[in-house]
Amino acid sequence: MRTILFSTLCGVLLMAATALAAVNINKASVSEISQLKGIGEVKAQAIVDYREKHGAFASVADLAKVKGIGDKTIEKLGKDITVQ
């Protein structure tokens, strides 16, 4: 019984940590990016397409170079995204 409870607790904590981690837009998939607040599948695909064509983003602000992504969207994403 203790083992089951411990395993369940570890699983919940792992999921919570993953949910709180910032998404690295230089490595994330369309599916991962589309989970971000204000970013749907179309914008996520545009981000990945831009990255594949132009290379890695040097900063989060570089997202503004992607069609359909503006400063307000970047501001709303805040600490939910990163470039590494």
VMD Tcl script that draws the C-alpha trace (Angstrom):
set ca {
  {0.00 0.00 0.00}
  {2.81 2.41 0.88}
  {4.54 1.61 -2.39}
  {1.41 2.44 -4.38}
  {0.91 5.73 -2.54}
  {4.56 6.66 -2.94}
  {4.52 5.85 -6.65}
  {1.36 7.87 -7.15}
  {2.79 10.85 -5.28}
  {6.01 10.72 -7.32}
  {4.00 10.64 -10.52}
  {1.91 13.63 -9.52}
  {4.98 15.63 -8.52}
  {6.72 14.79 -11.78}
  {3.70 15.92 -13.81}
  {3.49 19.16 -11.81}
  {7.18 19.90 -12.36}
  {6.82 19.23 -16.07}
  {3.79 21.52 -16.30}
  {5.69 24.34 -14.60}
  {8.80 24.01 -16.77}
  {9.28 26.59 -19.50}
  {8.99 25.32 -23.07}
  {12.22 25.62 -25.03}
  {11.02 26.96 -28.37}
  {14.27 25.86 -30.02}
  {13.56 22.20 -29.33}
  {9.83 21.85 -28.71}
  {7.50 20.11 -31.13}
  {4.38 21.62 -32.66}
  {2.36 19.65 -30.13}
  {4.34 21.01 -27.17}
  {4.26 24.61 -28.41}
  {0.54 24.46 -29.15}
  {-0.11 23.76 -25.45}
  {1.07 27.27 -24.57}
  {-1.50 29.91 -23.64}
  {-2.55 31.84 -26.75}
  {-0.71 29.57 -29.19}
  {-2.75 27.17 -31.26}
  {-1.61 24.56 -33.73}
  {-1.30 27.04 -36.62}
  {0.97 29.44 -34.72}
  {2.94 26.53 -33.27}
  {3.54 25.20 -36.79}
  {4.62 28.68 -37.92}
  {7.16 28.80 -35.07}
  {8.60 25.39 -35.98}
  {8.66 26.25 -39.70}
  {10.49 29.51 -38.99}
  {12.98 27.72 -36.74}
  {13.65 25.05 -39.37}
  {14.18 27.67 -42.09}
  {16.20 30.25 -40.14}
  {17.81 28.27 -37.32}
  {17.46 28.53 -33.57}
  {15.97 31.59 -31.92}
  {18.68 33.65 -30.20}
  {16.17 35.14 -27.75}
  {12.52 34.94 -26.86}
  {12.06 38.35 -28.51}
  {13.03 36.75 -31.85}
  {9.60 35.09 -31.86}
  {8.28 38.42 -33.13}
  {9.89 37.56 -36.48}
  {7.34 34.76 -36.91}
  {4.24 35.82 -38.84}
  {1.28 36.00 -36.45}
  {3.40 36.40 -33.30}
  {3.64 39.88 -31.89}
  {5.02 41.59 -28.82}
  {1.75 41.15 -26.93}
  {1.78 37.39 -27.51}
  {5.38 37.19 -26.36}
  {4.54 39.24 -23.28}
  {1.60 36.95 -22.42}
  {3.82 33.88 -22.72}
  {6.21 35.41 -20.21}
  {8.13 32.77 -18.34}
  {6.34 29.90 -20.06}
  {8.91 29.94 -22.87}
  {12.68 29.93 -23.10}
  {15.49 29.53 -25.62}
  {18.42 27.36 -24.66}
}
mol new
graphics top color blue
foreach p $ca { graphics top sphere $p radius 0.5 }
foreach p [lrange $ca 0 end-1] q [lrange $ca 1 end] { graphics top cylinder $p $q radius 0.2 }
display resetview
